[in-house]
Amino acid sequence: MASPKSLQQWFRHTFTPFIANAPMFGSADYHLASAVTKAGGLGFIGGGFDFTTETTQLTKLNEQLGKARSELGSIPSLTSLPIGVGFITFNPTGFIQNAIPVLQSHRVAGIWLSFPKSDEDHLLIIEAIKKARAEGDWDVRVFVQVGTIQSARVAVQQGADVLVVQGSDAGGHQWAQGASLISLLPEVRDMLHEMGASDVAVLGAGGIVDGRGCVAALGLGADGVVMGTRFLVTTECPTPSTFKHAIISGSDGGVSTVKSTRHDVFQSTDVFPRQYDGRAIIGISYSESQLGASDDDVIQRYKEAVANGEDHRRTVWAGTSIGSIKELVSVSDLIQGIHQEVRSTLASLSQKMQ
Ligand SMILES: Cc1cc2nc3c(=O)[nH]c(=O)nc-3n(C[C@H](O)[C@H](O)[C@H](O)COP(=O)(O)O)c2cc1C
């Protein structure tokens, strides 16, 4: 196992257990990420998927990082900005030339890579980040999100510092064929041991929304956790209030959410490579399609609704644990509450074992 201290050594402002928000593109902005960092977690901004010279995504990211720096002015930031940025990498063109200079100029503390078209795509990116790290005295760690044993093995061979092990209860995009954390995490942990790579830190992601889930992930071999869906329902998250309400009012996530490529089809965002799908709340489009509506009709109705400024047909990406999310809270209350619940759950477990 990675030394339990290593995450805290790399990210000195963080508390145990280590908590990060997922870099949810469009939902994890500088304000959410800064709140997570201020509360003793590691905040991530969703950086996007387009790294070409023409992109506006990197320009916006540059602005977001500047605002994060202002919000975190009071934190002694050592040599880095205690914020990470996550990227969707299935089209890596331009990443090395255009994204790395932005990240390096802000001296971000973490870079998260997810959803490559082929496993090999990350190799050149990771090598370039590590080269910039060595040459530029830049204290940055590489996070790679993985959803299978094979993707985890490749990420370690390519030099990932942190594996974000994503189980199939997760909200949003993920491996179409993958197991839940209870199977995946221990197998990844054993594999790291066999590879002699126990210095790689492991975070669990997928269905964790409270201290109980956090304890479970730690028990399965994680050094810390990542949450996406839970952070959507915080006061700092810019996601629409209709989406927050849909999550709070949802229950029985194994039934009320579904893992499918169809969510992207209905809103014309079907650009992910075929090894990935996504989990979302079953909404109007999905239900109409199940009842026999053609894709063309469903897409047309979606476009009309969006043109009218209506949210009700938009996909609400969310994980299976929505039934345990009962209220909108601030990021600091959420993180403090989880830390307390971890301690009380461990104490009651220890009592049960006596
Ligand atoms: C709304 C939403 C957007 C997401 N966007 C991204 C993304 O842009 N990049 C990424 O690597 N993962 C993304 N994810 C997946 C997360 O990284 C993470 O694996 C997931 O949120 C963990 O499961 P949970 O939602 O049950 O906490 C997203 C998840 C959600 C819910």
The ligand as an SDF file (V2000), in Angstrom:
LIG
                    3D

 31 33  0  0  0  0  0  0  0  0999 V2000
  -21.9030   15.1790  -13.7220 C   0  0  0  0  0  0  0  0  0  0  0  0
  -20.6550   14.3540  -13.8650 C   0  0  0  0  0  0  0  0  0  0  0  0
  -19.6770   14.7550  -14.7610 C   0  0  0  0  0  0  0  0  0  0  0  0
  -18.4890   14.0400  -14.8810 C   0  0  0  0  0  0  0  0  0  0  0  0
  -17.5330   14.4860  -15.7200 N   0  0  0  0  0  0  0  0  0  0  0  0
  -16.3240   13.8870  -15.7460 C   0  0  0  0  0  0  0  0  0  0  0  0
  -15.2530   14.4670  -16.4930 C   0  0  0  0  0  0  0  0  0  0  0  0
  -15.4200   15.5120  -17.1410 O   0  0  0  0  0  0  0  0  0  0  0  0
  -14.0550   13.8300  -16.4700 N   0  0  0  0  0  0  0  0  0  0  0  0
  -13.8560   12.7010  -15.7230 C   0  0  0  0  0  0  0  0  0  0  0  0
  -12.7510   12.1930  -15.7070 O   0  0  0  0  0  0  0  0  0  0  0  0
  -14.8480   12.1150  -15.0300 N   0  0  0  0  0  0  0  0  0  0  0  0
  -16.0710   12.7030  -15.0070 C   0  0  0  0  0  0  0  0  0  0  0  0
  -17.0770   12.1450  -14.2460 N   0  0  0  0  0  0  0  0  0  0  0  0
  -16.8410   10.8770  -13.5250 C   0  0  0  0  0  0  0  0  0  0  0  0
  -16.0770   11.1380  -12.2290 C   0  0  0  0  0  0  0  0  0  0  0  0
  -14.7170   11.3110  -12.5330 O   0  0  0  0  0  0  0  0  0  0  0  0
  -16.1670   10.0330  -11.1550 C   0  0  0  0  0  0  0  0  0  0  0  0
  -15.6390    8.8320  -11.6180 O   0  0  0  0  0  0  0  0  0  0  0  0
  -17.5660    9.7860  -10.6480 C   0  0  0  0  0  0  0  0  0  0  0  0
  -18.2490   10.9820  -10.4050 O   0  0  0  0  0  0  0  0  0  0  0  0
  -17.5260    8.9570   -9.3550 C   0  0  0  0  0  0  0  0  0  0  0  0
  -18.7760    8.4510   -9.0390 O   0  0  0  0  0  0  0  0  0  0  0  0
  -19.8780    9.2560   -8.1730 P   0  0  0  0  0  0  0  0  0  0  0  0
  -20.4800   10.2180   -9.1370 O   0  0  0  0  0  0  0  0  0  0  0  0
  -20.8290    8.1830   -7.7540 O   0  0  0  0  0  0  0  0  0  0  0  0
  -19.1850    9.9240   -7.0440 O   0  0  0  0  0  0  0  0  0  0  0  0
  -18.2900   12.8470  -14.1130 C   0  0  0  0  0  0  0  0  0  0  0  0
  -19.2690   12.4520  -13.1970 C   0  0  0  0  0  0  0  0  0  0  0  0
  -20.4360   13.1900  -13.0660 C   0  0  0  0  0  0  0  0  0  0  0  0
  -21.4710   12.7460  -12.0510 C   0  0  0  0  0  0  0  0  0  0  0  0
  1  2  1  0
  2  3  1  0
  2 30  2  0
  3  4  2  0
  4  5  1  0
  4 28  1  0
  5  6  2  0
  6  7  1  0
  6 13  1  0
  7  8  2  0
  7  9  1  0
  9 10  1  0
 10 11  2  0
 10 12  1  0
 12 13  2  0
 13 14  1  0
 14 15  1  0
 14 28  1  0
 15 16  1  0
 16 17  1  0
 16 18  1  0
 18 19  1  0
 18 20  1  0
 20 21  1  0
 20 22  1  0
 22 23  1  0
 23 24  1  0
 24 25  2  0
 24 26  1  0
 24 27  1  0
 28 29  2  0
 29 30  1  0
 30 31  1  0
M  END
$$$$
